[in-house]
């Protein structure tokens, strides 16, 4: 197996996640796309761990998973609050601080 | 080696198709289910790379907890959008352009750097070794993560609590 096949898969997932973050208006979907990006990073970390024959990459992939869990918890709480106050989670309508 | 490559091809194609469907589907619940397929594929990739513990953690934390959290989030905000209706064309094309550009730059850099570097790991990594590493060399980040999780837990409760 080549290293590049994993890196290119991860790059493609990352690009799809970037597209999702930019194109979608639903707050929950934006959070899901961020998860996609974090997963792409994890694949990279584990692939390099296997490439360099050491474990640091796997340990950091575990850390990324933990941080992603925390991020989803706080992010969904914020979206719930948004929904409660504005009755909408359309991110294009959240423009109170627009100049 | 051939079997591994076939497994990789199947998982990679499934993941890419599901990921594209996830960011383009109109139904939010379907998007969450496509996310499950992508996450399961990633777990398979981890196991293919010999990182069993990361793969199992991926299944437990992502598919077991985070996706359920997403489904609850979708359920509690249902009716605001329901379906994420047609994104305006300009936004979508700009986003697609940025995504394509990111992919092109990264692919060019990766192919140029790691032309045909082979993966060398002979056997899967041992969970015991990962545990040793976490609790010796990486003990400080580990403790920081636990404090972060606690802070996120309390923060989420405070933010989402009614009045």
Contacts between the chains, C-beta under 8 A, distances in Angstrom:
chain1	res1	chain2	res2	distance
A	1	B	1	7.1
A	1	B	4	5.7
A	1	B	5	6.5
A	1	B	8	6.7
A	1	B	48	7.9
A	1	B	118	7.2
A	1	B	119	4.9
A	2	B	114	7.9
A	2	B	116	6.0
A	2	B	117	6.7
A	2	B	118	6.2
A	2	B	119	7.2
A	3	B	114	5.1
A	3	B	117	4.4
A	3	B	118	7.1
A	3	B	119	5.7
A	4	B	110	6.0
A	4	B	111	6.4
A	4	B	114	5.1
A	4	B	115	7.5
A	4	B	116	7.4
A	4	B	117	7.0
A	5	B	8	6.4
A	5	B	12	7.5
A	6	B	8	8.0
A	6	B	45	6.9
A	6	B	49	7.1
A	7	B	110	4.8
A	7	B	114	6.7
A	8	B	107	6.0
A	8	B	110	6.2
A	8	B	111	7.7
A	9	B	12	4.9
A	9	B	15	7.1
A	9	B	16	7.4
A	9	B	45	7.4
A	11	B	102	7.9
A	11	B	103	5.9
A	11	B	106	4.1
A	11	B	107	5.7
A	11	B	110	6.4
A	12	B	16	5.9
A	12	B	19	7.9
A	12	B	103	6.1
A	13	B	15	6.8
A	13	B	16	7.3
A	13	B	19	5.7
A	13	B	38	7.4
A	14	B	102	6.9
A	14	B	103	7.7
A	14	B	106	7.1
A	15	B	99	4.4
A	15	B	100	7.0
A	15	B	102	4.8
A	15	B	103	3.7
A	15	B	106	7.5
A	16	B	16	7.5
A	16	B	19	4.5
A	16	B	20	6.0
A	16	B	22	7.9
A	16	B	23	5.8
A	16	B	99	6.7
A	17	B	19	7.6
A	17	B	23	7.7
A	18	B	95	7.7
A	18	B	98	6.2
A	18	B	99	4.9
A	18	B	102	5.5
A	19	B	23	5.7
A	19	B	95	5.0
A	19	B	96	5.9
A	19	B	98	7.2
A	19	B	99	3.6
A	20	B	22	7.1
A	20	B	23	3.6
A	22	B	91	7.4
A	22	B	94	7.1
A	22	B	95	3.5
A	22	B	98	5.9
A	22	B	99	7.5
A	23	B	23	6.9
A	23	B	87	5.4
A	23	B	91	5.9
A	23	B	92	4.9
A	23	B	95	3.7
A	23	B	96	7.2
A	24	B	23	6.7
A	24	B	84	6.1
A	24	B	87	6.7
A	25	B	81	7.9
A	25	B	84	6.3
A	25	B	87	6.2
A	26	B	28	6.1
A	26	B	81	5.3
A	26	B	84	4.2
A	27	B	77	7.7
A	28	B	28	6.2
A	28	B	70	6.5
A	28	B	73	5.1
A	28	B	74	5.6
A	28	B	77	6.6
A	29	B	23	7.6
A	29	B	28	6.3
A	29	B	31	5.8
A	29	B	84	5.9
A	31	B	70	7.3
A	31	B	73	7.7
A	32	B	22	6.8
A	32	B	31	6.1
A	32	B	32	6.8
A	32	B	35	5.3
A	32	B	70	6.3
A	33	B	22	7.8
A	33	B	23	6.1
A	35	B	35	6.7
A	35	B	39	7.8
A	35	B	62	7.5
A	35	B	66	6.8
A	36	B	19	6.0
A	36	B	22	7.2
A	36	B	23	7.7
A	36	B	35	7.3
A	36	B	38	6.5
A	39	B	38	6.9
A	39	B	39	6.6
A	39	B	42	5.0
A	39	B	62	7.8
A	42	B	42	6.8
A	42	B	46	7.8
A	42	B	54	7.5
A	42	B	58	7.6
A	43	B	42	6.1
A	43	B	45	5.8
A	43	B	46	7.6
A	46	B	45	7.6
A	46	B	46	5.4
A	46	B	49	5.2
A	46	B	51	4.8
A	46	B	54	5.8
A	47	B	49	6.1
A	47	B	119	7.7
A	49	B	49	7.6
A	49	B	51	6.7
A	49	B	125	7.5
A	50	B	49	4.5
A	50	B	50	5.8
A	50	B	51	7.1
A	50	B	119	5.3
A	50	B	120	7.9
A	50	B	121	4.6
A	51	B	117	6.8
A	51	B	119	5.7
A	51	B	120	7.1
A	51	B	121	7.9
A	53	B	120	6.0
A	53	B	121	5.7
A	55	B	125	5.8
A	55	B	129	5.7
A	55	B	130	5.7
A	55	B	133	5.3
A	56	B	133	7.2
A	56	B	138	7.9
A	58	B	51	5.0
A	58	B	53	7.1
A	58	B	54	5.2
A	58	B	125	6.3
A	58	B	130	5.9
A	59	B	130	6.2
A	59	B	133	5.4
A	59	B	134	5.7
A	59	B	138	5.4
A	61	B	46	7.8
A	61	B	51	7.3
A	61	B	54	5.0
A	62	B	53	7.7
A	62	B	54	6.3
A	62	B	57	6.1
A	62	B	130	7.5
A	62	B	134	7.5
A	63	B	138	7.9
A	63	B	141	6.1
A	63	B	142	7.8
A	63	B	145	5.8
A	65	B	54	7.8
A	65	B	57	5.9
A	65	B	58	6.7
A	65	B	61	5.3
A	65	B	62	7.1
A	66	B	61	7.7
A	66	B	145	4.9
A	66	B	148	7.6
A	66	B	149	6.4
A	67	B	145	6.9
A	67	B	148	6.8
A	68	B	62	7.8
A	68	B	66	7.0
A	69	B	61	5.8
A	69	B	65	6.6
A	69	B	66	6.1
A	69	B	149	7.3
A	69	B	152	8.0
A	70	B	148	5.6
A	70	B	149	5.4
A	70	B	151	7.9
A	70	B	152	3.5
A	70	B	153	7.9
A	71	B	152	7.5
A	72	B	66	5.2
A	72	B	69	5.6
A	72	B	70	7.3
A	73	B	69	6.9
A	73	B	152	5.2
A	73	B	153	6.8
A	73	B	156	4.4
A	74	B	152	5.2
A	74	B	155	5.5
A	74	B	156	5.2
A	74	B	159	7.1
A	76	B	69	6.0
A	76	B	70	7.4
A	76	B	72	7.6
A	76	B	73	4.3
A	76	B	156	7.5
A	76	B	160	7.8
A	77	B	155	7.3
A	77	B	156	4.0
A	77	B	157	7.8
A	77	B	159	4.2
A	77	B	160	3.9
A	78	B	159	6.1
A	79	B	73	6.3
A	79	B	77	6.5
A	80	B	73	7.0
A	80	B	76	6.0
A	80	B	77	6.9
A	80	B	159	7.9
A	80	B	160	4.9
A	81	B	159	5.6
A	81	B	160	6.3
A	83	B	76	7.2
A	83	B	77	4.5
A	83	B	80	5.7
A	84	B	162	7.7
A	87	B	80	6.3
A	88	B	80	5.0
A	88	B	81	7.5
A	89	B	77	5.2
A	89	B	80	5.2
A	89	B	81	6.3
A	90	B	80	7.5
A	90	B	81	6.6
